[in-house]
Amino acid sequence: MNLPAKIKGYEFPRMKSAGKKKKKTAFHVLTPDTVITLAESALDIPFSNLFRPCNSYINRVFELEQADGAGRIIKFYRPDRWTRKAIQQEHDFLLELAGEEIPVIAPLPLQDGSTLGKFKDMDFALFPKCGGRCLDEFNDDQWLELGRLLARIHNVGAVHEAKDRISLLPAVSTRGQVDLILSSGQIPADLREAFAGVAGEIIDEIQPLFTKMEMIRLHGDCHFGNIIYRPGESFYLIDFDDMVMGPAVQDFWMLLPGILADSFVEADLFLEGYETFRRFDRRTLRLLEPLRAMRYIHYIAWCVHQVREDGKTRAREDFGTPVYWRNEIKDLQDQLERIRKGPARIGNM
């Protein structure tokens, strides 16, 4: 099976040998002096010596401070992940949202007028620091607020497409991820056929559900960890790194505390808030479980990509073991049954 070089904006470095650790590049050995000097040069502003690494599974992110005390975040995008055009479209989307006074954290303009800097093989950007905390659950008013926030974001997202971002379609993005996984050498030989079979069945089963579905620019990874709560202010939606073209429901389903049948109150409040600014096509609620299955496969592909780059994954210690793959195959089989069963009809949903 041929491995795609990229899935519309997302680049996969070619396999050399499965699990072989790649040579460290400038991305892996960024020093405080290098990072601060780059920030000063990019903004033409002096910085203090403050340098704090921030948690990030994919990119390298650091907290800095200008000499005047203003907090800044500098983000180095992992090479061989997104194309430069795809990153620029993320920035363009954020700037459009900020222009509509929607609470997101847009990149700062650099000295040359752009928002995307370059250092060796890395793209980087600077952002204002925006403190806050994540909530584990929302009250009724906050569910309404989240609905309004996502609707406003989607109104902007629907203005035009992002041609260099992934299209969230089973036969496109998910098929590419399955091909990556199968070509990675990470699946034990005796389990490879079982994984390929259930993944292929899921794609065949759900692809027709996406026919003629409206595809707009989305956050793409909208979960509790990417929503910042600041007392007295609106919620901030952060980290648009996984921005995609897809159905609006993608930015909704990961916020729910469970399956739709067990989350009726939360879903109803969210949709009430959402429809203050934008109509929500309730037929797309049938995509919740298909999107969950796609997320399972997306997560496996993400782990594979990490192993191919570093020789290990930072997310799962048991990744690649027979037990891991048996559990993943079982989860996908269970999800396929859930999809075939279909969603329960709940009230006006």
VOGU-3710 file (C-alpha; in Angstrom, 3 decimals, decimal comma):
1> mnlpakikgy> 0,000/0,000/0,000  1,414/3,384/-0,984  1,829/5,941/1,797  0,595/9,411/0,860  3,196/12,171/1,081  0,578/14,358/2,685  -3,112/14,699/3,425  -4,003/18,184/2,175  -1,688/20,366/4,215  -0,420/17,675/6,571
11> efprmksagk> 2,956/16,243/5,586  4,141/12,748/6,491  7,927/12,308/6,368  8,824/9,214/4,370  9,503/6,060/6,345  13,141/5,048/6,672  12,839/2,136/9,057  9,980/1,489/11,441  10,615/2,854/14,909  14,066/4,189/14,051
21> kkkktafhvl> 14,839/7,359/15,956  15,485/10,318/13,682  18,523/12,523/14,106  17,852/15,551/16,301  17,353/18,807/14,425  17,342/22,459/15,481  13,721/21,939/16,559  14,785/19,546/19,314  17,669/21,633/20,656  16,262/25,163/20,788
31> tpdtvitlae> 18,101/27,111/23,494  16,830/30,065/25,565  19,349/32,378/23,931  18,261/31,359/20,413  14,552/31,668/21,196  14,796/35,078/22,901  17,028/36,453/20,140  14,542/35,296/17,499  11,653/36,926/19,363  13,521/40,224/19,712
41> saldipfsnl> 14,448/40,215/16,034  10,945/39,264/14,874  9,180/42,003/16,873  12,046/44,513/17,081  11,388/44,757/20,832  13,790/43,943/23,704  12,923/40,965/25,906  13,857/40,046/29,456  15,597/36,766/30,293  12,369/35,035/31,342
51> frpcnsyinr> 12,108/31,681/29,554  9,564/29,018/30,491  8,865/25,905/28,397  5,134/25,163/28,043  3,503/21,751/27,707  2,913/20,770/24,090  2,760/17,267/22,611  3,424/18,371/19,046  5,098/21,772/18,837  7,659/23,539/21,006
61> vfeleqadga> 6,155/26,426/22,952  7,795/28,875/25,359  6,632/31,722/27,564  8,689/34,897/27,215  8,475/38,439/28,537  9,124/41,744/26,837  11,290/44,276/28,655  8,127/46,288/29,383  6,620/43,288/31,214  4,185/42,174/28,510
71> griikfyrpd> 3,881/38,382/28,397  4,439/36,632/25,090  4,186/33,062/23,828  6,437/31,853/21,028  5,417/28,711/19,160  7,715/26,671/16,919  5,725/24,445/14,596  7,040/20,899/14,321  8,748/20,425/10,948  7,170/17,952/8,521
81> rwtrkaiqqe> 3,725/18,295/10,078  1,820/21,206/8,530  2,812/22,945/5,335  3,601/26,645/5,579  0,467/27,464/3,558  -1,661/25,448/5,973  -0,184/27,259/8,992  -0,800/30,609/7,303  -4,452/29,687/6,798  -4,726/28,988/10,535
91> hdfllelage> -3,306/32,463/11,193  -5,627/34,067/8,645  -8,640/32,450/10,307  -7,557/33,684/13,740  -7,047/37,216/12,435  -10,497/37,190/10,823  -12,049/36,029/14,094  -10,186/38,662/16,120  -11,344/41,278/13,608  -14,924/40,357/14,494
101> eipviaplpl> -14,071/40,733/18,219  -14,468/37,005/18,814  -12,385/35,893/21,847  -9,467/33,999/20,332  -5,721/34,573/20,621  -4,469/35,794/17,254  -0,781/35,849/16,243  1,133/39,083/16,620  2,304/40,954/13,516  6,054/40,596/13,023
111> qdgstlgkfk> 8,427/43,349/11,986  8,102/42,419/8,302  4,288/42,649/8,431  3,703/38,876/8,378  2,653/36,638/11,281  4,828/33,637/10,424  8,585/33,672/10,979  11,192/31,241/9,691  14,264/29,803/11,426  16,198/27,032/9,668
121> dmdfalfpkc> 13,606/24,330/8,904  11,044/25,708/11,372  8,102/28,082/11,131  7,337/30,075/14,270  4,865/32,662/15,534  4,412/34,924/18,561  1,186/35,388/20,496  0,099/37,526/23,445  0,018/35,600/26,702  -3,575/35,051/27,834
131> ggrcldefnd> -3,970/33,524/31,277  -6,995/31,595/32,461  -8,060/28,127/33,511  -9,925/25,200/32,023  -13,194/24,014/33,531  -14,102/20,353/33,996  -17,800/21,036/33,531  -20,072/23,905/32,520  -23,207/25,308/34,131  -26,358/26,058/32,126
141> dqwlelgrll> -25,410/29,645/31,326  -21,963/28,550/30,191  -23,411/25,947/27,815  -25,489/28,725/26,249  -22,402/30,936/26,035  -20,376/28,186/24,379  -23,109/27,714/21,806  -23,083/31,418/20,971  -19,277/31,474/20,776  -19,045/28,503/18,396
151> arihnvgavh> -21,821/29,875/16,198  -19,983/33,174/15,773  -16,776/31,308/14,948  -18,600/29,168/12,399  -20,179/32,211/10,761  -16,673/33,462/10,029  -15,501/29,963/9,125  -18,194/29,693/6,466  -17,066/32,833/4,612  -14,481/30,956/2,537
161> eakdrisllp> -12,599/27,671/2,555  -9,075/26,809/3,659  -7,781/24,968/0,621  -4,600/23,704/2,277  -6,182/22,260/5,429  -7,449/18,731/5,951  -10,991/17,981/4,815  -12,662/15,944/7,541  -14,060/13,241/5,282  -13,779/9,486/5,950
171> avstrgqvdl> -12,629/8,647/2,426  -10,036/11,443/2,506  -8,527/12,201/5,923  -9,410/8,939/7,680  -8,384/6,757/4,743  -5,049/8,588/4,602  -4,534/8,015/8,323  -5,359/4,303/7,993  -2,849/4,022/5,130  -0,241/5,699/7,332
181> ilssgqipad> -0,909/3,293/10,207  -0,813/0,200/7,993  2,438/1,329/6,352  4,146/2,166/9,643  5,292/-1,293/10,673  3,824/-0,682/14,133  1,030/-3,292/13,985  1,934/-6,917/14,796  1,588/-9,051/11,650  -1,128/-11,255/13,141
191> lreafagvag> -3,310/-8,202/13,979  -2,764/-6,133/10,840  -5,607/-7,721/8,871  -8,078/-7,283/11,737  -7,251/-3,583/12,066  -7,404/-2,990/8,314  -10,739/-4,801/8,154  -12,580/-2,903/10,870  -11,102/0,454/9,835  -12,167/-0,169/6,236
201> eiideiqplf> -15,677/-1,176/7,322  -16,042/2,005/9,359  -14,989/4,173/6,420  -17,385/2,390/4,045  -20,220/2,631/6,576  -19,919/6,327/7,388  -18,741/7,906/4,137  -22,301/8,164/2,687  -23,372/10,160/5,766  -21,012/12,972/4,761
211> tkmemirlhg> -22,441/13,360/1,258  -23,497/16,947/0,482  -22,626/17,997/4,036  -21,690/21,662/4,472  -17,933/21,904/5,074  -16,614/25,040/6,783  -13,456/26,124/8,588  -13,526/24,737/12,133  -11,393/24,714/15,254  -11,205/20,943/14,771
221> dchfgniiyr> -10,055/19,986/18,291  -12,705/21,669/20,417  -12,589/20,079/23,870  -12,462/21,314/27,481  -8,680/21,705/27,437  -8,838/24,237/24,612  -11,367/26,537/26,277  -10,011/29,114/28,731  -12,239/30,563/31,434  -11,467/34,099/32,583
231> pgesfylidf> -13,784/35,425/35,317  -15,808/38,380/34,108  -14,939/37,729/30,454  -16,116/35,504/27,631  -14,641/32,054/27,116  -11,528/32,044/24,932  -11,089/29,273/22,386  -7,366/28,501/22,012  -5,021/26,278/19,961  -6,309/26,245/16,388
241> ddmvmgpavq> -3,403/23,990/15,386  -5,806/21,259/14,178  -8,047/23,598/12,193  -9,903/21,635/9,505  -12,594/21,872/6,897  -15,548/19,881/8,206  -19,157/19,798/9,415  -20,025/22,193/12,251  -20,906/19,324/14,591  -17,171/18,459/14,848
251> dfwmllpgil> -16,710/21,460/17,159  -19,585/20,296/19,357  -19,446/16,586/20,053  -16,195/16,480/22,089  -17,658/18,957/24,595  -20,495/16,622/25,553  -20,047/14,601/28,749  -21,104/11,372/27,014  -23,106/9,988/24,117  -25,966/12,141/22,886
261> adsfveadlf> -28,639/10,086/24,658  -26,925/10,781/27,991  -26,185/14,452/27,262  -29,600/15,760/26,214  -29,687/18,724/28,619  -26,191/19,934/27,690  -26,824/19,463/23,970  -30,141/21,285/24,125  -28,606/24,275/25,939  -25,656/24,415/23,553
271> legyetfrrf> -27,906/24,360/20,486  -30,174/27,019/21,982  -27,169/29,300/22,363  -25,773/28,343/18,949  -28,975/29,184/17,118  -28,930/32,694/18,544  -26,416/33,447/15,774  -26,456/30,529/13,331  -28,804/27,777/12,262  -27,691/24,282/13,289
281> drrtlrllep> -28,594/21,398/10,990  -29,839/18,793/13,465  -29,479/16,062/10,875  -25,728/16,293/11,443  -26,159/14,921/14,971  -26,103/11,492/13,319  -22,392/12,181/12,676  -21,446/12,175/16,365  -20,527/8,487/16,568  -18,898/8,404/13,094
291> lramryihyi> -16,780/11,391/14,134  -15,855/9,590/17,347  -14,648/6,616/15,303  -12,637/8,955/13,081  -11,133/10,475/16,210  -9,996/7,033/17,413  -8,159/6,486/14,131  -6,793/10,039/14,147  -5,316/9,464/17,610  -3,633/6,201/16,550
301> awcvhqvred> -2,152/7,940/13,500  -0,878/10,723/15,750  0,920/8,182/17,946  2,387/6,511/14,856  3,674/9,861/13,626  5,413/10,466/16,960  7,070/7,037/16,892  8,313/7,622/13,362  9,921/10,874/14,422  11,295/10,157/17,904
311> gktraredfg> 11,203/6,380/18,215  8,524/6,603/20,907  5,195/8,223/21,666  4,704/10,722/24,444  1,049/9,821/24,882  0,893/6,040/25,450  3,602/3,958/27,101  2,039/0,722/25,833  1,727/1,914/22,233  2,643/-0,761/19,694
321> tpvywrneik> 2,233/-3,726/22,040  -0,123/-6,572/21,064  -2,368/-5,673/24,016  -2,627/-2,075/22,778  -3,628/-3,140/19,266  -6,150/-5,726/20,474  -7,801/-3,081/22,637  -7,869/-0,558/19,774  -9,372/-3,105/17,381  -12,006/-4,034/19,970
331> dlqdqlerir> -12,868/-0,354/20,532  -13,252/0,186/16,782  -15,441/-2,913/16,471  -17,650/-1,672/19,307  -17,845/1,753/17,689  -18,815/0,209/14,353  -21,703/-1,620/16,044  -22,802/1,629/17,689  -22,750/3,393/14,324  -24,775/0,647/12,652
341> kgparignm> -27,309/0,759/15,448  -27,847/4,444/14,719  -28,562/7,348/17,064  -31,589/7,311/19,334  -34,172/9,986/18,597  -34,338/12,431/21,500  -37,019/15,108/21,572  -36,626/17,579/18,724  -33,162/16,142/17,932
//
